[in-house]
Amino acid sequence: MNSFIKFSLCLLVFLQLNATSFAFEHEDSDVHFLEYDPNVIQKNRFKKKPYFLLFAAQWCHWCHVFNEKTLTDEKVISYLNENFVNVFIDADINTSAYQKYKAKGVPFTVFLNPDTSEYYKYSGTLYAEPFLEVIQDVIQNVKQGKTVDGEKIFAFEYNPPTKFNKSTLDNMRNTYIKGVLDNFDTEEYGVGNGIKTILPETFLYLIKSTKGENRQDSVLWISETLKKAIEKIYDPVEGGFFRFAETGDWQVPHYEKMAGLNAGTVLLLYKVNEENPNPKFIEVALQSIHYLSNTLYDEETGSFLSFQAADTSYYFLNENRRKNVKPPLVISKVFTDHLAVTLTYFLDVLDYSKDNNLENKVIHSLDFLSGMILNNKRIYHFYTIKEKQWRGKSGLQDHVLLAKLFQRAADKFQNESYNKAYSKMLRFLKLNYYDEKKQIFVDPELDTNDYEYLMAMNGDIVFALMGQSKKSAIPQLSPVKPIITYFSGLDEFLEDKFWDSKSWDFLERSASFLSSADSFLATQSNP
């Protein structure tokens, strides 16, 4: 299919474009977008048209570029409106949809057949002309009953172990550690030879779990990766790391700043400094804490925020010139899952930093979240600062991350409200997400065979449940060993991922599970 071959060569990097509007332009777009809800796909099947699903985020620079350079083209607008059911999906608000379609990054495009089966999907931004060729070919092929040329992707078949075996888990751990170390770029550092970023969970796990020569290599390569990241994707003026670099040599930064990534990197800097002292690591950690505590904190709400949008022009300016221009927009929403990740990292950061201001803001943020949990009958996915209102349906990820967070917070601060929030989250998880047959936690609205996602979620639940066992808050909810057993045989899955990986997100998810499994093993006198 020629246009899709062209398409693969046309994913564009726009170096000097600056998105001037950070409202969600789809609301005023001439493309007739439907706002996503879980029923919108089925509701529009009667139209017998293919679907164009666009995942975007308010902080995403390239999403705005796609809108300004592609979705304003008259031919594109006309063709989409005439031939497609167009659905806009906020990737941060609709995390279940993002997970359902296994989206990677934003903007992310999914085309569905008229029967709602998946036709094709891709990540990235296209100019109007190549995008028009793509959507024209989609229509032509759908009408002829053709599929996209390319290899068929087969689902991974997994038969979970029925009995716990420590050696099976050891094999999985060894596969993971060997795979990460084998894929370190020993010239430019970071993992892999493509997109470069910091992987906090992965690197923290290597520091914690490797021994001997593997540990020496891990500390060295992680240290060098941090040095490269400080040089290439760190903002030396205001602090904070950018999301990632486009190329293997850390060029072309994507300038969004994410609270969770930065909080995790701060913790990593402190941990690595213990192993390989470097004053620059502490300097950058402190400056990043200052950035997070000021730019990404809302005083009125009393909570850390999640994202600051990108601006390719702003970050080329020095400190004096930045004073005369408007800084990139900080997204005025608090996302439950992102805040939980940020605060979980900060609970460990507080062991290194004696910053009373940071501790106070962590506590205020915890109070903000615990208030939402304890004062409502349901858990919400996000809070709008302008409207001062909690909104959005929560999913498994929100519940899991909150349970993990408040188990840790209750232990650290000996706070009864945090303990109540923690216990309530465990009850919600048991009621809404526990699969009695599989003896793991699943989201019934998502693919129950998405092992990568479920492994991470259940790994975090294990941490929460192990904390619960100390307090005996809910004695009947303790399926830790069955969870570890269920996912312990995924070493072949990891091997496949290492062999053909285009994204290293699976490393972060796998590290979460393996870390919890190691903690479980440490409690077993006779594993």
C-alpha positions, -999 to +999 in steps of 0.1 A: +000+000+000+020+029-014+007+058+007+013+039+039+048+033+029+051+070+021+034+077+055+060+057+074+086+080+059+067+111+065+062+112+103+075+147+107+096+165+132+087+202+133+116+219+149+107+256+147+069+255+148+053+271+178+017+263+187+002+296+197-031+283+211-033+259+239-070+255+241-083+223+227-089+235+191-110+205+181-139+223+199-138+250+172-125+228+144-143+226+110-137+189+113-170+175+128-155+158+158-176+138+183-164+139+219-155+105+231-175+085+255-175+047+260-206+044+238-198+068+210-184+041+187-214+018+189-239+047+187-226+056+153-224+022+136-256+030+118-237+055+096-217+026+081-186+047+079-151+040+090-139+059+122-111+084+126-101+084+163-077+111+173-059+109+207-045+142+218-035+160+250-036+196+260+001+197+268+011+181+235+029+205+211+026+182+181-011+177+187-015+215+182+008+214+152-014+186+136-044+207+142-029+239+128-011+224+098-033+195+088-068+197+102-073+233+088-067+221+052-099+224+032-094+191+014-087+172+046-117+188+064-141+180+035-128+144+031-130+136+068-165+151+073-179+133+042-163+099+047-155+093+084-170+093+119-145+116+136-139+111+173-117+133+195-102+116+226-085+135+253-057+110+262-054+122+298-091+122+306-099+090+287-071+068+300-092+036+296-097+044+259-060+051+255-052+017+271-080-001+251-065+009+218-029+005+231-020+040+221+016+050+222+023+087+226+002+116+213-010+125+188-021+090+181-045+080+153-067+050+151-088+040+120-116+016+126-136-003+100-174+004+099-180-027+120-157-011+146-129-036+141-094-020+141-081-011+106-048+007+113-031+029+139+000+050+142+017+076+164+029+110+151+020+140+131+015+143+093+012+174+071-020+178+051-009+162+018+004+129+031-024+127+056-050+132+028-034+104+009-037+081+040-074+088+046-082+084+009-065+050+009-083+040+040-117+047+023-106+030-009-094-001+009-124-003+033-148-002+003-129-030-014-126-050+018-089-048+018-066-046+048-034-026+053-003-043+038+021-057+064+027-085+088-001-098+109+003-092+146-004-124+166-016-121+202+008-135+228-006-168+242+001-172+279-007-201+302-001-188+337+016-210+362-008-227+386+018-232+414+044-208+427+079-216+417+108-194+428+129-205+399+103-194+374+103-159+389+141-159+389+141-167+352+118-137+346+140-114+366+172-126+349+156-121+315+146-086+324+180-075+338+199-091+309+176-075+284+180-040+298+218-042+302+221-057+267+201-028+252+220+000+269+236+023+244+272+023+255+281+052+233+252+077+237+238+060+268+201+056+276+182+024+265+181+016+228+192+035+198+161+054+191+141+078+213+160+086+245+145+094+278+149+086+315+132+055+328+129+060+366+113+027+375+137+007+353+168+024+366+157+023+402+151-014+399+185-021+384+202-002+413+181-021+438+183-056+424+215-062+404+247-076+420+284-079+411+294-069+376+258-063+366+255-038+394+287-020+384+276-018+348+241-006+359+254+022+381+279+033+355+255+034+326+227+050+346+251+077+358+262+084+323+226+084+311+217+110+337+247+131+327+236+130+291+200+138+300+212+168+321+231+180+291+205+174+264+169+174+279+172+194+311+161+230+314+191+247+332+172+280+336+140+269+354+148+233+362+129+202+352+135+175+325+118+175+292+098+144+282+122+128+258+146+133+229+137+123+194+170+108+183+195+082+196+220+110+202+196+129+224+187+156+199+153+172+192+138+174+226+101+171+231+097+200+255+068+190+276+075+187+313+057+159+333+055+160+370+057+122+375+088+118+353+105+147+371+097+134+406+110+100+396+141+115+382+148+135+413+146+102+433+169+085+408+195+114+411+196+109+449+199+071+446+226+072+420+245+099+439+247+074+468+265+050+445+285+074+424+287+108+441+284+138+418+276+173+430+258+180+397+232+154+405+223+170+438+223+205+422+199+193+395+177+174+420+173+205+441+166+227+411+140+202+398+123+201+433+121+239+432+106+238+397+080+212+408+072+230+440+066+263+423+056+260+386+038+227+389+020+234+422-013+252+426-014+271+459-052+277+459-060+240+453-031+228+475-019+202+450+008+194+426-003+196+389+006+172+362+020+188+330+035+219+315+030+222+278+058+225+252+071+256+235+100+251+211+108+288+210+106+296+247+133+271+258+158+285+234+157+318+254+181+327+282+169+337+317+166+374+309+148+370+277+123+346+292+112+373+316+097+392+287+076+364+272+048+343+285+059+309+297+044+277+284+010+268+297+007+247+329-024+225+324-049+236+350-062+201+359-051+176+385-051+140+372-056+114+400-032+088+385-005+113+376-006+130+410-005+096+428+027+087+409+043+121+417+035+118+454+047+082+456+081+093+443+082+123+466+076+101+497+110+086+490+126+119+480+117+132+515+142+107+529+169+126+511+157+161+510+150+180+542+130+206+524+101+215+547+084+234+519+084+202+498+071+181+527+043+206+534+032+206+497+033+168+496+011+167+527-013+193+513-016+172+481-022+140+501-049+158+520-065+170+487-066+134+474-077+118+506-105+143+508-118+133+474-117+096+484-133+099+518-159+125+510-174+109+479-190+076+470-168+072+439-133+079+428-128+106+402-102+108+375-094+145+374-101+179+391-106+211+371-091+241+389-112+266+371-145+249+380-132+236+413-148+203+406-139+166+405-149+150+373-144+119+351-149+082+355-119+065+372-105+032+362-083+004+376-052+025+373-066+053+395-076+029+422-044+010+421-021+040+423-042+056+451-041+023+471-003+021+468+002+058+476-019+059+507-005+027+521+029+044+519+016+077+532-002+061+561+030+044+572+052+074+567+031+100+584+011+078+608-020+096+596-054+080+603-071+098+574-046+083+550-051+049+565-089+052+560-083+063+524-060+033+519-086+009+533-114+024+512-093+019+480-087-017+489-124-023+493-132-006+460-105-027+443-119-059+457-155-050+448-149-037+413-118-053+398-109-086+414-113-117+392-120-146+415-112-172+388-079-157+378-071-144+413-058-112+399-072-077+394-085-068+360-104-039+344-135-055+328-137-026+303-103-034+289-085-063+273-081-089+301-052-104+283-032-073+282-004-088+303+019-058+301-007-035+316-021-060+341+014-070+353+021-034+363-012-028+379-011-061+399+025-054+409+014-021+425-015-038+442+009-063+457+028-034+474-005-021+488-017-055+499+016-063+516+013-030+536-023-040+544-011-073+559+009-054+584-022-035+596-047-063+590-071-037+577-090-062+555-076-096+563-096-115+537-080-094+509-046-109+506-041-126+472-005-117+470+010-151+463-016-159+435-009-126+418+029-132+419+023-168+406+001-157+378+026-133+362+058-151+371+059-170+338+062-140+315+099-144+307+091-154+271+068-123+268+098-102+279+121-119+255+097-111+227+095-075+238+132-071+239+136-087+205+111-065+186+106-034+208+098+000+193+090+014+227+105+008+261+074+015+281+072-022+289+104-018+310+087+006+334+057-017+338+078-048+342+100-032+368+069-024+389+059-060+390+094-074+396+101-050+424+069-061+442+077-098+435+112-093+451+095-077+481+072-106+484+101-131+482+119-112+510+090-119+533+090-157+526+111-177+549+106-208+527+098-195+492 
